[in-house]
């Protein structure tokens, strides 16, 4: 059997080799973060060094090079799907019983990626005064989000208006998912649909997942075109804003100071583990 791979004809085995199989674990990491309110899948994509390529692949999926982009995106989607399905219940448990250490781990991840972001655009050499302004705008736009919002009750009613609401919840959240520093899950918490969607994932409610998933896909495709345009024409300015969004997310997900010695030690340990994980990923991926 033969198939097309990167614009050329290859045997099936070589086509399989062309698949970005490493993207399965990358997607898995992004999927876990997308379940956690306050942590952005876009931030994890930056940590893994694939953010630019991700935006390029999504934006070009409907172009003549769609097969090449499919080979990049398909394993990523598999990893994200596996993580969301398998970790929805785990994250509900961790956030209910160990929310502080869980958020400190993600804080370590976010802090650990900042040096790579600064080096990515050579901040000392390229940043002008207006880039600093954009960075501050990014921080302000994140810290102005409501803190500690209620997740909302699980909606058991299934009407057309509820499905419409869930569709637009997915659409709005997906615009945040693809931006580093802005958590799609946090957006769902703020607009009150997080508990309903997480419950639907845990219970595998197919129709709810289809409606929300459709909104997410449309939102990601739409937002990727916007981000792709700015990365292409205003790369330094876009990264200045992204760095601000990432820094701002530290403030948003900070769970508060430890209230006991044991909690303090645990928080420090998981923070360091998260920080070193980001450094390790950064060195391997970059």
Secondary structure per residue as TSV (DSSP state, phi and psi in degrees):
chain	resnum	aa	ss	phi	psi
A	1	X	-	360.0	145.5
A	2	X	E	-127.6	160.3
A	3	X	E	-155.1	166.2
A	4	X	E	-88.6	130.1
A	5	X	E	-140.9	117.6
A	6	X	T	55.0	40.0
A	7	X	T	83.1	2.3
A	8	X	E	-127.1	161.4
A	9	X	E	-88.4	125.4
A	10	X	E	-132.8	154.2
A	11	X	E	-60.1	158.5
A	12	X	H	-56.7	-41.7
A	13	X	H	-60.0	-43.1
A	14	X	H	-70.5	-31.2
A	15	X	H	-63.1	-40.2
A	16	X	H	-62.9	-38.5
A	17	X	H	-65.1	-26.1
A	18	X	H	-71.9	-21.1
A	19	X	S	-62.8	139.0
A	20	X	-	-80.6	76.1
A	21	X	T	-66.0	-25.3
A	22	X	T	-62.8	-20.2
A	23	X	H	-69.1	-13.1
A	24	X	H	-65.3	-48.3
A	25	X	H	-72.1	-30.5
A	26	X	H	-64.6	-45.9
A	27	X	H	-62.9	-35.9
A	28	X	H	-61.0	-44.6
A	29	X	H	-64.4	-40.8
A	30	X	H	-66.2	-38.8
A	31	X	H	-64.3	-40.3
A	32	X	H	-61.0	-44.5
A	33	X	H	-66.6	-33.4
A	34	X	H	-69.4	-17.8
A	35	X	H	-80.4	-21.7
A	36	X	S	-93.7	119.8
A	37	X	T	-63.0	125.6
A	38	X	T	108.0	-17.0
A	39	X	-	-113.7	129.5
A	40	X	-	-95.9	134.5
A	41	X	H	-63.0	-30.8
A	42	X	H	-63.7	-35.8
A	43	X	H	-64.2	-42.5
A	44	X	H	-64.3	-37.3
A	45	X	H	-62.7	-36.3
A	46	X	H	-66.8	-44.3
A	47	X	H	-57.3	-40.3
A	48	X	T	-81.5	-4.9
A	49	X	T	76.7	21.5
A	50	X	-	-118.9	10.8
A	51	X	H	-62.1	-49.5
A	52	X	H	-59.3	-44.3
A	53	X	H	-67.1	-35.0
A	54	X	H	-62.6	-47.5
A	55	X	H	-62.9	-41.7
A	56	X	H	-62.4	-42.0
A	57	X	H	-67.9	-44.1
A	58	X	H	-65.2	-44.6
A	59	X	H	-65.9	-32.1
A	60	X	T	-99.9	9.6
A	61	X	T	-63.4	-29.8
A	62	X	T	-99.2	20.8
A	63	X	S	-99.8	-175.8
A	64	X	T	-66.5	-21.0
A	65	X	T	-94.6	27.1
A	66	X	H	-62.3	-31.6
A	67	X	H	-64.1	-41.9
A	68	X	H	-61.7	-43.9
A	69	X	H	-69.4	-33.2
A	70	X	H	-61.9	-41.5
A	71	X	H	-62.5	-27.8
A	72	X	H	-81.9	-42.1
A	73	X	H	-81.2	-34.3
A	74	X	H	-58.9	-50.3
A	75	X	H	-64.0	-32.0
A	76	X	H	-64.0	-44.1
A	77	X	H	-65.5	-38.9
A	78	X	H	-59.2	-47.9
A	79	X	H	-62.1	-42.6
A	80	X	H	-64.7	-43.2
A	81	X	H	-62.7	-43.9
A	82	X	H	-61.7	-41.2
A	83	X	H	-67.2	-44.9
A	84	X	H	-64.6	-42.3
A	85	X	H	-69.1	-39.7
A	86	X	H	-85.9	-25.3
A	87	X	H	-105.3	-2.3
A	88	X	H	-60.6	-44.8
A	89	X	H	-72.0	-37.7
A	90	X	H	-62.4	-45.2
A	91	X	H	-68.8	-34.0
A	92	X	H	-60.2	-41.2
A	93	X	H	-67.9	-47.5
A	94	X	H	-63.3	-43.5
A	95	X	H	-69.8	-27.3
A	96	X	H	-79.1	-33.8
A	97	X	H	-114.2	-25.6
A	98	X	-	-137.5	49.3
A	99	X	H	-64.2	-40.0
A	100	X	H	-58.9	-59.3
A	101	X	H	-59.0	-36.0
A	102	X	H	-61.7	-45.4
A	103	X	H	-71.1	-31.9
A	104	X	H	-66.6	-33.2
A	105	X	H	-62.7	-45.4
A	106	X	H	-70.5	-30.1
A	107	X	H	-61.5	-42.7
A	108	X	H	-60.9	-40.6
A	109	X	H	-59.6	-46.4
A	110	X	H	-67.2	-44.6
A	111	X	H	-63.2	-36.7
A	112	X	H	-67.2	-23.9
A	113	X	H	-85.5	-19.5
A	114	X	H	-56.7	-43.4
A	115	X	H	-57.9	-36.8
A	116	X	H	-68.8	-37.0
A	117	X	H	-64.0	-43.0
A	118	X	H	-62.7	-39.7
A	119	X	H	-74.9	-29.4
A	120	X	H	-56.7	-38.0
A	121	X	T	-114.5	10.3
A	122	X	T	50.4	64.9
A	123	X	H	-52.8	-45.0
A	124	X	H	-60.9	-32.2
A	125	X	H	-92.5	-35.4
A	126	X	H	-100.3	-23.9
A	127	X	-	-71.2	130.3
A	128	X	-	-106.6	-179.3
A	129	X	H	-62.6	-35.5
A	130	X	H	-73.3	-23.8
A	131	X	H	-68.2	-37.2
A	132	X	H	-63.2	-40.1
A	133	X	H	-61.9	-45.2
A	134	X	H	-62.1	-39.3
A	135	X	H	-60.7	-43.9
A	136	X	H	-67.0	-35.7
A	137	X	H	-62.5	-41.6
A	138	X	H	-61.1	-44.3
A	139	X	H	-61.9	-47.5
A	140	X	H	-63.4	-37.7
A	141	X	H	-66.9	-27.4
A	142	X	H	-84.5	-46.8
A	143	X	H	-69.6	-16.1
A	144	X	T	-80.4	-8.1
A	145	X	S	-66.2	149.5
A	146	X	-	-59.0	134.9
A	147	X	S	-93.7	145.3
A	148	X	S	49.9	50.2
A	149	X	-	-71.7	155.8
A	150	X	-	-77.9	140.5
A	151	X	-	-74.5	-17.0
A	152	X	-	87.0	155.1
A	153	X	-	-78.4	156.2
A	154	X	-	-70.6	125.0
A	155	X	-	-86.3	115.7
A	156	X	-	-91.5	-19.0
A	157	X	-	-75.0	141.1
A	158	X	-	-125.4	91.3
A	159	X	-	-119.7	172.0
A	160	X	H	-60.3	-40.8
A	161	X	H	-65.7	-35.8
A	162	X	H	-66.7	-44.1
A	163	X	H	-64.6	-37.1
A	164	X	H	-63.4	-43.7
A	165	X	H	-61.0	-42.5
A	166	X	H	-68.8	-35.1
A	167	X	H	-61.4	-49.3
A	168	X	H	-70.6	-26.5
A	169	X	H	-62.3	-45.8
A	170	X	H	-63.7	-40.2
A	171	X	H	-63.5	-48.3
A	172	X	H	-66.0	-43.1
A	173	X	H	-64.8	-36.1
A	174	X	H	-66.0	-33.0
A	175	X	H	-61.5	-33.4
A	176	X	H	-78.9	-37.4
A	177	X	H	-55.7	-37.6
A	178	X	T	-84.3	-10.1
A	179	X	S	-96.7	125.6
A	180	X	T	-60.7	136.5
A	181	X	T	94.9	-21.9
A	182	X	-	-109.1	119.1
A	183	X	-	-87.3	124.3
A	184	X	H	-63.6	-36.6
A	185	X	H	-64.9	-38.5
A	186	X	H	-64.4	-38.4
A	187	X	H	-61.0	-42.0
A	188	X	H	-62.8	-37.8
A	189	X	H	-63.1	-44.9
A	190	X	H	-64.3	-40.4
A	191	X	H	-89.3	1.3
A	192	X	T	87.6	14.4
A	193	X	-	-111.6	1.0
A	194	X	H	-60.1	-50.6
A	195	X	H	-60.7	-40.7
A	196	X	H	-64.7	-43.6
A	197	X	H	-71.4	-42.3
A	198	X	H	-63.3	-39.6
A	199	X	H	-63.9	-39.3
A	200	X	H	-64.9	-37.7
A	201	X	H	-65.8	-45.6
A	202	X	H	-62.4	-38.3
A	203	X	H	-95.5	1.8
A	204	X	T	53.8	52.0
A	205	X	-	-78.6	100.5
A	206	X	H	-60.0	-45.3
A	207	X	H	-65.8	-42.0
A	208	X	H	-62.7	-44.4
A	209	X	H	-63.2	-37.4
A	210	X	H	-65.0	-44.8
A	211	X	H	-65.4	-49.2
A	212	X	H	-65.4	-42.5
A	213	X	H	-61.6	-38.6
A	214	X	H	-62.8	-43.8
A	215	X	H	-61.5	-39.8
A	216	X	H	-65.0	-45.8
A	217	X	H	-62.1	-47.3
A	218	X	H	-62.0	-41.7
A	219	X	H	-65.2	-41.6
A	220	X	H	-65.3	-44.5
A	221	X	H	-61.9	-42.9
A	222	X	H	-64.9	-48.4
A	223	X	H	-69.4	-32.7
A	224	X	H	-62.8	-33.9
A	225	X	H	-66.5	-39.1
A	226	X	H	-65.0	-48.3
A	227	X	H	-65.1	-40.6
A	228	X	H	-60.1	-41.2
A	229	X	H	-60.7	-47.3
A	230	X	H	-71.6	-34.5
A	231	X	H	-66.7	-32.3
A	232	X	H	-75.5	-40.4
A	233	X	H	-102.2	-24.2
A	234	X	-	-138.9	58.3
A	235	X	H	-59.7	-50.0
A	236	X	H	-63.9	-44.6
A	237	X	H	-63.0	-40.3
A	238	X	H	-64.3	-42.5
A	239	X	H	-68.5	-30.8
A	240	X	H	-61.5	-43.8
A	241	X	H	-66.3	-41.5
A	242	X	H	-62.1	-43.3
A	243	X	H	-60.4	-40.7
A	244	X	H	-63.3	-40.8
A	245	X	H	-62.9	-41.7
A	246	X	H	-66.0	-44.8
A	247	X	H	-62.0	-42.3
A	248	X	H	-62.4	-32.4
A	249	X	H	-66.4	-23.9
A	250	X	H	-60.5	-43.9
A	251	X	H	-66.5	-39.8
A	252	X	H	-66.9	-43.1
A	253	X	H	-95.0	1.4
A	254	X	-	-60.4	120.1
A	255	X	-	-84.1	-0.7
A	256	X	-	103.3	165.5
A	257	X	-	-77.7	149.8
A	258	X	-	-63.3	145.8
A	259	X	S	-104.9	-1.5
A	260	X	S	-145.7	163.3
A	261	X	H	-62.9	-44.1
A	262	X	H	-61.4	-43.0
A	263	X	H	-66.6	-37.5
A	264	X	H	-62.9	-46.4
A	265	X	H	-63.0	-44.6
A	266	X	H	-60.8	-43.4
A	267	X	H	-63.7	-41.2
A	268	X	H	-64.3	-43.3
A	269	X	H	-62.6	-50.1
A	270	X	H	-68.8	-31.3
A	271	X	H	-63.1	-45.7
A	272	X	H	-64.1	-40.5
A	273	X	H	-60.9	-44.7
A	274	X	H	-62.9	-43.1
A	275	X	H	-62.5	-47.0
A	276	X	H	-68.2	-31.4
A	277	X	H	-63.0	-43.1
A	278	X	H	-64.1	-42.8
A	279	X	H	-62.2	-44.2
A	280	X	H	-63.2	-48.9
A	281	X	H	-58.5	-43.5
A	282	X	H	-60.1	-44.1
A	283	X	H	-68.0	-39.5
A	284	X	H	-70.7	-48.1
A	285	X	H	-76.4	-39.9
A	286	X	-	-77.1	360.0
